[in-house]
Amino acid sequence: MAMWKGTISFGLVAVPIQILPALRSHRSAFHMLHAKDNSPVQRRMICPAENVFVHPEHQQRGYPVGDDKYVVVEDEEVKQLEPKRSETIEIESFVDLDEVDPVYFDRPYYILPTGPAKPYRLLVEALGESNRAGIAKFVMHAREHLVALRAVGDALCLQMLRFADEIRPGDDVAPDEGKLAKKDIDAMTREMKKLYGDFEPGMIEDRYQKRIDKLIKKLRKTEGTVSPPGSATEEAPQVEHQPARDLIAVLEESLAEARGEDE
Amino acid sequence: MTRSTVQVDGRKLTVTNLDKVFYPACGFTKAGVLDYYNRASAAILPYLVSRPVSLRRFPDGAETEGFFEKNCPDYRPDWMGTHRVEHDSGPICYCGLDEPAALLWAANLGALEFHPLLCGAGEPTRPDWMVFDLDPGAPAGLADCIEVAFLLRRMLAAVDLQAWVKTSGGKGLHVYVPLHTDVSFDQTKSVARTFARTLEKHQSQRITSVMKKSLRAGKVFVDWSQNDSHKSTVAVFSLRARPLPSVSTPVSWDELSAANESGDPDSDLQFLTDDVLADLDRRVEIFAPVLELRQKLPDLD
């Protein structure tokens, strides 16, 4: 489960920790099937010139430098440029959490202690109480990341941050047409106040996914499942009103008669 | 915007842009649409009254995208009611198309097509009809649909059910099996699926029961899945949004076989507004049993 193991350090403090993902996936993606036989189709790298499947062994890296122009680079050469994996998360500063605009927040992870729990708990408590976040740079998975360590409940959260140049300033995109009058802003605020409330994360739920789940459950019951040839057994539909074999037999018989008359 | 006020059965109705062309291929205007629905109202209304009906609106004409409107707009006239139906996804208040004025009000909004659910508003879980939508995938055409319709008729007869047919107004046919007895959508859907799959097994080269477009080329798709509490089918006598103002029109089994033998079913079975109005009483007569004949689905146990 651990994605990275190492030490958080600043000043005289060193806390051995591991990093775990904080997001759990509750989405199930569709697989694309060959409609003819229900085999799941695969993605393959194709050479358009020869229209053949190109095995990974016969692929190489090319860096585009213009129309149809590439510089070929060996995997080894790229590897040498990758930043070296950090052994520590070296905190550079502790900033007021309110100063970090949420627009910088990327994926969250959790940090758990791998040694004694006490220094970890002290750090979480102190971060929470001071409402501060520890800012650090460190290398995981061959990428350098800017992160904020902050308290989420009793746990320490490693919040990946986006680099400043990844985010377009809001002023660049906002409309700019003259000054706004104070009384108009006040009127807008009064309108908003009617809806002031507390944020409850539970109010956000993925209704689309819920509807998908419901549909799948219903279809599994009414339509059964399909499988590629020679694999798992297909499930028959379990509808309440499964037509009797008799009905099918009667219908087939009526069609057989039709065929007989045609000949 | 040009407006005028008309009287429909004592209701005052404002109609707009009467000279706007709705079917550019032949210059058929909005006035033509309203005139058709006015003169055909007694024919179509029995299939709309007290039913949940979705409007398929084309405010900019039949060759534009159009959109389905299920919930009746708030700006409906105050004399017009709605039919509220609880669906799994929440309640929907359909327009109450219960009188000629309501029909014309909707048509004035560019509702060329009327798509009722297969049940009455009072009993949203009991379908009045079992429906098969025969939809040909090119190069299959109307001639193939006619043959499938006759196979379907034969199968239905084997379980003592009678059926009636209307054109889709396009390239297909709709086969209606009136029920008007105690039955559920689960039952009609299951039985319809069994019919469709048996047909597919019988002539897999020409017939499919699978919706997927890529599997339909050259085959007649027997759509059984419309037998569902939230699915609608275009009403008989409804206009269609096609290049010409064609109408989903009742046809007799004799007409179907004659059209097949004539070799030009596409023209024999294309009914435009004038064709339908010229022969309205007979067309109404052909489909009349669909409104009231009580039939029981075959025993399923």
Interface residues (C-beta under 8 A of the other chain):
Chain A: A35 R211 V239 E240 H241 Q242 P243 A244 L247 I248 V250 L251 E252 E253 S254 L255 E257 A258 R259
Chain B: S89 L151 R154 M155 A157 A158 V159 S184 D186 Q187 S190 V191 T194 F195 T198 L199 K201 H202 K212 S214 L215 P298 D299 L300 D301
